[in-house]
Amino acid sequence: MFLVTGAAGKTGNAIIQALTAKGESVRALVFRHNQVALLNQLGVKEVVVGDMLNQELVNEAVADVRGIYHICPNMHPDEVAIGQLVVACAKSAGCERFVYHSVLHPQIQAMPHHWHKFLVEEHLLDSGLSCTILQPAAYMQNILANWHQILTDGIYSVPYAAKTRLSMVDLEDVSEAAIKVLREPGHEGATYELSGPDVLNQKEVAAILEEQLQRSVSVQEIGIEMWQEQAKNSGLGDYRIDTLSKMFRYYERYDFLGTPKALAALLGRTPGSFAEFVKRNL
């Protein structure tokens, strides 16, 4: 059996579906009871519910599992403490394999949620566990949050300049690579950067959308203050708003680029392009 922590989000769901498709038994660790039904529908055998800062709960979750895929809840202010606790419990339980879901370029202090992952990486490497670290770029799937506006109005809104260049990755490719390093030997001590083949500015993203959707699509730059107001009105908390704002500012100033080489080696093929992703989601 494999444990997936932080299993209720889109990453956890994708990892679970990839594991169950291979016939693997999965235990999931989630925060809320109302998340259990969906996980059961995905084929999860056991669900542990509660706070990842609860040592007794984490010990229960890690007991008698073959491997752990650790995902911290997105932009959690206590990610370092959570990571340290999960690693300690995994070590005490004698876990054979530990895969940490980090982020592309975690060493950037200007983006707090990246830097927290870097500190967890350091702790994990010091732990002596048989571990692998995955560092995915931003998901292509993130664009689906604005899919309705793109389809109906032909507007692709971004909270940074249209010239900003970003690497993206298809979450389906990430999940395929993830279960490979979790299930197969030979990845101990490795850190893999997971990026797709495209490095696109936002006008190029809009052009691909336009071509695939067969309708006009234009980039709409929204100022960071307007984005913050929209995020606040949608119920996003202050910490997440501040963290994301810092990320957007970093993107606009420096771009955010990766290489597809490691992911291609893991998959044994070229990772999926953004155009292929859009076509699949039509």
C-alpha positions in Angstrom: 0.0 0.0 0.0 1.1 3.6 -0.8 0.2 6.7 1.2 -0.6 10.0 -0.5 -0.7 12.9 1.8 -2.6 16.1 1.0 -4.6 13.9 -1.3 -7.7 16.0 -1.8 -6.2 18.5 -4.3 -5.8 18.1 -8.0 -2.2 16.8 -7.6 -3.2 14.2 -5.0 -6.2 13.1 -7.1 -3.9 12.7 -10.2 -1.4 10.6 -8.2 -4.1 8.4 -6.8 -5.7 7.8 -10.2 -2.3 6.9 -11.6 -1.6 4.5 -8.8 -5.0 2.8 -8.8 -4.7 2.4 -12.6 -1.6 0.3 -11.9 -3.6 -1.9 -9.4 -1.9 -0.4 -6.4 -3.7 0.0 -3.0 -3.7 3.6 -1.7 -4.2 5.2 1.7 -5.0 8.9 1.6 -4.4 11.5 4.3 -6.8 14.5 4.0 -7.9 17.3 6.3 -11.7 17.2 6.0 -14.3 14.4 6.3 -16.3 15.8 3.3 -13.3 14.9 1.1 -13.6 11.2 1.8 -16.4 10.3 -0.7 -14.5 11.6 -3.7 -11.4 9.7 -2.7 -13.4 6.5 -2.4 -14.7 7.1 -5.9 -11.1 7.3 -7.1 -10.4 3.9 -5.6 -8.7 4.8 -2.3 -8.8 1.8 0.1 -8.3 3.7 3.3 -8.7 7.4 4.3 -7.1 9.0 7.3 -8.7 12.4 8.2 -7.2 15.2 10.2 -4.4 17.7 10.7 -1.0 16.9 9.3 0.5 18.6 12.4 -1.0 15.9 14.6 1.8 13.4 15.3 -0.5 10.6 16.4 -2.6 11.0 13.2 0.5 11.0 10.9 1.9 7.9 12.7 -1.4 6.2 11.9 -1.2 7.3 8.3 2.4 6.1 7.7 2.0 2.8 9.4 2.7 -0.3 7.2 2.9 1.5 3.9 5.4 0.6 1.1 6.0 4.2 0.2 4.9 7.7 0.8 4.1 10.5 -1.7 4.1 13.6 0.4 2.1 16.7 -0.8 1.7 19.5 1.6 -1.5 21.5 1.3 -1.0 24.3 -1.2 0.8 27.4 0.3 0.4 26.2 3.9 2.2 28.6 6.3 3.4 25.6 8.3 4.8 23.5 5.4 8.2 23.2 7.0 6.8 21.9 10.3 4.5 19.5 8.5 7.3 18.2 6.3 9.6 17.7 9.3 6.8 15.7 11.1 5.9 13.5 8.1 9.6 12.7 7.5 10.2 11.9 11.2 7.1 9.6 11.3 8.1 7.9 8.0 11.6 7.3 9.4 10.2 5.8 12.7 7.9 3.6 10.7 10.7 2.2 8.6 9.2 3.5 5.3 11.0 2.1 2.2 10.4 5.0 -0.2 9.6 8.6 0.3 8.8 11.0 -2.6 8.4 14.7 -1.9 6.3 16.9 -4.2 8.3 20.1 -4.2 8.4 22.8 -6.8 10.5 24.1 -9.7 13.3 26.4 -8.3 12.5 26.0 -4.6 15.6 28.0 -3.6 14.1 31.3 -4.4 13.4 33.2 -1.1 11.3 35.9 -2.8 8.6 33.2 -3.1 7.8 32.0 0.4 6.0 28.8 -0.6 9.0 27.9 -2.7 11.5 28.6 0.0 9.5 26.5 2.5 9.8 23.6 0.2 13.5 24.1 -0.1 13.8 23.8 3.7 11.8 20.6 3.6 14.1 19.3 0.9 17.1 20.0 3.0 15.5 18.2 6.0 14.5 15.2 3.9 18.0 14.8 2.5 19.5 15.0 6.0 17.0 12.3 7.3 18.6 9.2 5.8 15.4 8.1 4.2 15.4 6.6 0.7 13.9 9.6 -1.0 13.3 11.3 -4.3 12.4 14.9 -4.8 10.2 16.1 -7.7 10.1 19.8 -8.7 7.3 20.4 -11.1 6.7 23.7 -13.0 3.3 25.4 -13.0 0.5 23.1 -14.2 -1.1 23.6 -17.6 -4.3 22.6 -15.7 -4.2 25.9 -13.8 -5.5 27.7 -16.9 -8.8 25.7 -16.4 -9.7 28.0 -13.6 -10.4 30.7 -16.2 -11.6 28.3 -18.9 -15.2 29.7 -19.0 -13.9 33.2 -19.6 -11.6 32.0 -22.3 -14.3 30.0 -24.1 -17.1 32.5 -23.8 -15.3 35.9 -23.9 -12.0 35.1 -25.6 -10.2 36.7 -22.7 -7.1 35.2 -21.1 -6.4 37.1 -17.9 -3.0 37.1 -16.2 -1.8 39.1 -13.1 1.6 39.9 -14.7 2.9 41.3 -17.9 2.0 39.6 -21.2 5.7 39.4 -22.0 6.3 37.1 -19.0 7.8 33.8 -20.1 6.8 30.6 -18.1 7.5 26.9 -18.3 4.5 24.7 -17.7 3.9 21.0 -17.3 0.9 18.7 -17.8 -0.2 17.2 -14.5 -0.8 13.9 -16.3 2.9 13.8 -17.1 3.8 14.7 -13.6 1.6 11.9 -12.1 3.1 9.4 -14.6 6.6 10.3 -13.5 5.6 10.4 -9.9 4.4 6.8 -9.7 7.4 5.7 -11.7 9.8 7.0 -9.1 7.6 5.8 -6.3 7.2 2.2 -7.5 10.5 1.5 -9.2 14.0 1.2 -7.8 16.9 3.4 -9.0 15.7 6.9 -8.1 17.0 7.0 -4.5 18.6 10.4 -3.7 17.6 11.9 -7.0 16.0 15.4 -7.6 14.1 15.7 -10.9 12.9 19.0 -12.5 9.6 18.4 -14.2 8.8 20.8 -17.0 7.0 20.6 -20.3 8.7 21.3 -23.7 7.3 24.9 -24.1 8.6 28.1 -22.8 5.9 30.6 -23.6 5.1 34.2 -23.0 1.5 35.0 -22.4 0.8 36.2 -25.9 2.1 32.9 -27.2 -0.2 31.1 -24.8 -3.2 33.1 -26.1 -2.1 32.4 -29.7 -2.2 28.6 -29.0 -5.6 28.9 -27.3 -6.8 30.9 -30.3 -5.5 28.3 -32.8 -7.0 25.3 -30.9 -10.3 26.9 -30.0 -10.8 28.5 -33.4 -11.8 31.8 -31.9 -10.0 35.0 -31.0 -8.3 35.1 -27.7 -6.6 38.1 -26.2 -4.4 38.6 -23.2 -5.8 40.8 -20.4 -3.2 42.1 -18.0 -4.8 42.8 -14.6 -2.8 44.7 -12.1 -1.7 43.0 -8.9 -4.0 45.2 -6.8 -7.0 44.3 -8.9 -6.1 40.6 -8.7 -5.7 40.9 -4.9 -9.2 42.4 -4.6 -10.7 39.7 -6.8 -8.9 37.0 -4.7 -10.1 38.6 -1.4 -13.7 38.7 -2.7 -13.4 35.0 -3.7 -12.6 34.1 -0.1 -8.8 33.5 -0.5 -7.0 34.1 2.8 -4.5 36.9 3.4 -1.4 34.6 3.6 -2.2 33.0 0.2 -2.9 36.3 -1.4 0.4 37.7 -0.2 2.3 34.6 -1.2 0.8 34.5 -4.7 1.3 38.2 -5.1 5.0 37.7 -4.4 5.1 34.9 -6.9 3.5 36.9 -9.6 5.9 39.8 -9.1 8.8 37.4 -9.3 7.5 35.9 -12.5 7.1 39.3 -14.1 10.6 40.4 -13.2 12.6 37.3 -13.9 10.4 34.8 -15.9 10.2 31.2 -14.6 11.9 28.7 -16.8 12.8 25.0 -16.7 13.9 22.2 -19.0 11.9 19.1 -20.1 15.0 16.9 -20.2 14.6 15.1 -16.8 10.8 14.6 -17.4 11.4 13.2 -20.9 14.0 10.8 -19.5 11.5 9.6 -16.8 8.7 9.2 -19.3 10.7 7.8 -22.1 9.1 10.3 -24.5 8.7 14.0 -25.1 6.4 15.5 -22.4 3.1 16.8 -23.7 3.0 20.3 -25.1 0.5 23.1 -24.2 -1.2 22.8 -27.5 -1.8 19.1 -26.9 -3.2 19.8 -23.5 -5.6 22.4 -24.8 -6.7 20.1 -27.6 -7.4 17.3 -25.1 -9.5 19.6 -22.9 -11.8 20.9 -25.7 
